[in-house]
Amino acid sequence: MFPKGTAVLACLGFFSLSAAYDITSVVEDGIPGSLNISTEPFVRIGHGYYYIESKVTKNWYEAYESCRRMNADLIAFETIEEWDLIRQYIVDLEVSNIYWTAGNDLGNEGEHVWHSTGEPLTLNIWSPGEPNNKEGVEHCDEVWYGGARALNLLNDKDCSFKLHFICEAPQPKIASFIIW
């Protein structure tokens, strides 16, 4: 019996020593549909993988920690396409909830950024008059999904409120080897 990892190295050594084999490695984003691999607890929406917590509520900091424990981040809407896909997915579920996002102005008052990327919120997805830092305590950004007819836009909120949350997982990678 070889020590752990030795058999793999021996196998790779066999291929690398033989002139009869050409090995090409390929790394791709995402999981091909032909593979029957579960992504739970994440669901694939468009090209992304998301966890939508609709039962438990947490404050913004707890929600952030919950996502990190799953090797994910609170959601950052970086394109209008992503915004539309997530919105439609939740509308189709017929769920009326308020969710934490990665958006906040904890670093600089009035400058909302996606905490997960550090990028400013550039999409025009704020509710009218928002963000407004009501009573000087609203620093974390929520999105409300109240059905197909609701505005479904961002609002700044006191970070201590207990809300549902949406996590976004990093894009999985598939590695393959082509042996000729």
PyMOL commands that set and color helices and strands:
alter all, ss='L'
color gray80, all
select helices_A, chain A and resi 6-17+60-69+80-93+134-136
alter helices_A, ss='H'
color red, helices_A
select strands_A, chain A and resi 23-29+43-45+48-58+73-74+97-104+113-114+138-145+154-158+163-169+173-179
alter strands_A, ss='S'
color yellow, strands_A
deselect
rebuild
show_as cartoon
